[in-house]
Amino acid sequence: MPPVIPSRLKVGVDVPWVTSWSQEKQGGVGPCPTVDGRVAALQTWKPGVGKPLYSRNHLRRQRDSVRAMLCPMCGEPTPEGDRWSQTGQFHAAGVLRARGFGHALPVDLDDDRVLLDAGSIAPLHMRCALTSLQRCPHLGAMPDHELKGFPPAWVVAPLYVEARQPITGRAVAAVTSLQLLGVTGDRDPGWRARLSQD
Ligand SMILES: [Zn+2]
């Protein structure tokens, strides 16, 4: 086997903290503190070793980032007032329910309440958002460069895969990623009309 040489790229500076590296193998499921000890998909932890896999988030770091509001770029906590979403999209709760996301939303959340659907990407510090916009070709090519302020309230929704319990072989639901939805103070009374638009 060839020797594993630490990368010259710095985690949190050249490469986002949340990004997976080629030496971080995915595999197996087990209890994970990121989901209060429930079963989650696991991955070894060797950031900075091998090559960065920019299109893939590290499973554990992704869950950590959403659960603890850690900036996906630098890995440090984002304080309220300095949380910015680059790729999030505003949708009324009713639209998300119509798309099958209902299980993730609190039942008492009105259909016309506007949510900032950040997907699997926790909000960034302003300075980190600006840096990543300069460095990441994918983000730079996006038509919408507007940073959206992340609301002070949010909902976390786990996504699951079916996995096999290693000892018993039983099928278990394992959390892969945590999805993040900011709850804004806005309402969209015309949300039903938007169901057919996108
Ligand atoms: Zn940051």
Boltz pocket constraint, residues with backbone or C-beta under 6 A from the ligand:
constraints:
  - pocket:
      binder: B
      contacts: [[A, 71], [A, 72], [A, 73], [A, 74], [A, 75], [A, 76], [A, 124], [A, 125], [A, 128]]
      max_distance: 6.0
